[in-house]
Amino acid sequence: MHRFAIDFLIVTLSAGFFYESASWGFRIIKSYQWIKHARGGHRIIRNDGRVYLLIPVLAEADILEKTVAYFRKTFLDTRNGIYLVLVTAEKEEEVSGSTATIDIAERLAKESKKVLHYHFPGRKGKMAHQINYAINGLINGDEKLGDSDLIGIYNADSRPEKETLDWIVYNFSQNKYKIFQQYGCYFGNADVLRVLPHTSVLLSAALWQTRWAVGFEIHNARKQFRFFGKNNIDLNYPLNYCIGHGLYFTKKIFRVVGGLDEEMHNEDAILGLRLSNLREPILPVPYFDISESPDSVNSLYEQKASWYFGPLQAYEYAARILKQNGYTVREKNRLYVLSTKLFFHAVYWLVGPTLLSLLLVLSVSTLNLWYIGISLLSWTTFVIAPSFLAYIVIRKIGVPFNRSLSAWRACWALIKGSFVCYLLHGASAYRGLVAYVRYLFGGQLIKKKTAMAHRIDG
């Protein structure tokens, strides 16, 4: 390559990563300011409705009792009208080799009237099938789910902050929002990750995912605020993400969207697109769901490859949504604008690690210490600094994660492992892309459960 072209690429790419670094810092700080202001901005009130917290479980025998104990202590035993719904699946024995998860769920439901158990009878299906089955059971069964009730969804490793339900119920009662989204802090198993092989990469991944929650998901959710209460919003309505855990909605919303999508690889991405297209505000929650991060490099790689389908299938989502009749030309145009915004997340996911790797290779090839220094600074400011800033935000607002992940340990893990973690992030996108191409030519898409060898204690 001509030396001028190399110089141009190095300077351009470095400038781009410096700009993105500043953008991440700005977004994280703005999110912090909102979180700090919103936390505590409520009071405990009497709620006439009920809240049903659904936890779809599959091969979770090692953690289910601890999870139920946490939810009972934190929510069920201290508040009226809160119920925990465990949703097992018929394919449990095929996946785990035993019916232990089902047996535990049945026993826990017998021990407490506030713990319910639904069993999805299909031997095939995904989490969406379990959730839809349970919600339809709540609507049509003895519970008779009403318009003043809320449905929440969590994972078996979820540990939402104790103030979560007070804040959601207050805003649901006062402001009549119908959808809430809580975001994740992924330090729940930091004490386990720090003693495992490849600990720096695994901790970097937990820090990266938490950075994504603070600097991307909450930031994007806040964009809706300027549209709340306005009519005639067209092409400029923001796209808002939904994630599978910490999501709350009403029976009416469930019926409007037709339940969670059971055909697409990821049910949460298409749900976010549907709701954005309907211009239904999704209120972000300033309290966090303290969750686990994968405890092996292979699990991390497979998880991210699976998540990549979320934005990658954006135009397929649009096509599925448009199968419902009655859309005007302007509504179709808005849907495709939103789909394009979602699809570009897949592009950025692929391009970012590729370009950073290219920058480092080109800089080293020049043997120019100035260029090498600039490329290393780009890596530091783009990969390390925002993740560490997000960690500081989580500590500063008082999220009660395991403090074995101290500031110096987090910083050292990022210095040692963040570059490999970011390359793995990009590699998972390539893996997802290859799997998608195979799918387009007749291959099958199989959504695997993220394998966890070590589970949290409480």
Secondary structure, DSSP 4 states (H G I P E B T S, - for coil): --HHHHHHHHHHHHHHHHHHHHHHHHHHHHHHHHHHHHTT-------SS-EEEEEE-SS-TTTHHHHHHHHIIIIITTSTTEEEEEEEETTHHHHHSSSHHHHHHHHHHHH-TTEEEEEE--SS--HHHHHHHHHHHHHHSTT---TT-EEEE--TT-EE-TTHHHHHHHHHHHH---EEEEEEE--TTHHHHTTSTTHHHHHHHHHHHHHHIIIIIHHHHHGGGGGTT-----TTPPP----SSSEEE-HHHHHHTTSS-SSSS-HHHHHHHHHHHTT---EEEEEEEE----SSHHHHHHHHHHHTHHHHTHHHHHHHHTTSS---HHHHHHHHHHHHHHHHHHHHHHHHHHHHHHHHHHHHHHT-HHHHHHHHHHHIIIIIHHHHHHHHHHHHTT----TTS-HHHHHHHHHHHHHHHHHHHHHHHHHHHHHHHHHHTT-----PPPP-SS----
